[in-house]
């Protein structure tokens, strides 16, 4: 009976394509953030604003993909994987892009003038995390075990935690300017949160694979 129902009401595979599109968009955002940070000291204020606008456009595209995905989800009877898992992953991917946009904007709004080693390292870890995530989501249609990628993303998140804690320790120990402390603390927190979201998405992928094992 189940097989007959699946034949009569075929599963909508478009969601895999939309999740992949969203993951690729997140990767584009992570790459732009990396470029922004690496060249930040070379840019004047107007150039920095222009770069944040590029990232903002990526964030808007992400919103559009998410809205289309959720709208389609609400109208689809049979999905290739559980609806709640698709919804959860769509929202988390959107969160990643939103946070990338938020942190890029903070550099300009808070008039941050110096990129320290911790910001550079966290940005590197974000790009690596989103790259691994993009691979996992591209392979999601196969519903295969992606243990190596899970371990890699978990490891990157743990490393980001260590960098974040070191950054805060040095910030409160060496910086005496309270305004600088507020600025950098907010930047560090946003950057670290992006890696947390990547790990959260990995947990959803693990759940999906286990359900279909």
C-alpha positions, -999 to +999 in steps of 0.1 A: +000+000+000+028+024+009+046+017-024+013+023-043+009+057-025+044+067-034+037+059-070+004+078-070+019+107-051+056+110-061+080+126-037+091+161-046+129+161-051+131+198-057+140+203-020+174+188-025+181+213-052+169+242-031+189+232-001+220+228-023+213+263-038+210+277-003+243+260+008+261+274-022+248+308-014+261+305+021+295+295+008+295+325-015+288+346+016+316+330+036+340+336+007+330+373+005+334+376+043+369+361+040+378+385+012+364+414+032+384+406+063+417+398+044+416+432+026+399+453+053+429+474+061+434+483+024+398+495+020+386+530+029+352+535+044+333+537+011+350+506-001+341+488+031+305+498+027+305+486-009+318+452+002+291+449+029+265+457+002+277+427-018+272+405+013+238+421+019+228+411-016+238+375-009+218+376+023+187+388+004+191+360-021+192+336+009+160+350+022+143+345-012+154+309-014+143+302+022+108+318+016+104+298-016+114+266+001+091+270+030+062+280+008+068+249-014+071+228+018+036+240+029+021+230-004+038+196-009+022+164+003+051+139+001+087+151+006+119+131+001+129+136+038+108+147+067+093+181+064+105+193+098+141+184+088+139+203+056+124+233+075+150+231+102+179+230+077+164+258+056+161+281+087+196+272+099+212+279+065+194+312+064+208+319+099+243+313+087+239+339+059+221+363+082+250+362+107+276+366+079+258+397+068+254+409+104+291+406+113+302+423+080+279+452+088+292+455+123+327+462+111+315+493+094+288+504+119+312+500+148+341+517+129+364+488+136+399+498+123+421+468+131+416+432+121+434+410+147+446+374+145+415+361+162+391+376+136+413+363+108+414+328+123+376+327+130+369+338+095+392+310+081+373+285+103+339+298+090+350+294+054+362+258+061+330+249+080+307+263+053+328+245+026+324+212+044+288+218+050+283+226+013+298+192+004+275+174+029+244+191+016+254+184-020+256+147-011+224+147+009+203+132-019+224+100-016+214+097+021+248+081+027+269+082+059+291+113+058+311+106+090+343+122+078+325+155+071+306+154+104+339+149+123+356+177+103+328+202+110+326+193+147+364+197+149+362+231+132+335+242+157+356+231+186+386+250+173+365+281+168+354+278+205+391+277+215+399+307+194+369+326+207+379+319+243+415+330+237+402+362+220+380+371+249+408+364+274+433+387+256+406+413+250+398+417+287+434+414+297+452+437+273+425+462+262+418+491+285+394+510+262+359+499+271+345+509+237+370+487+219+361+458+243+324+462+234+332+463+197+355+433+195+334+412+219+304+416+196+325+407+165+340+376+182+306+364+194+290+367+159+318+350+142+318+321+167+280+318+164+283+311+127+304+280+134+278+269+160+251+271+133+272+250+109+274+223+136+237+225+142+231+219+105+254+189+107+232+175+135+202+177+113+220+160+085+231+132+108+194+128+119+182+126+083+208+099+074+200+078+105+163+080+097+169+067+062+196+041+071 
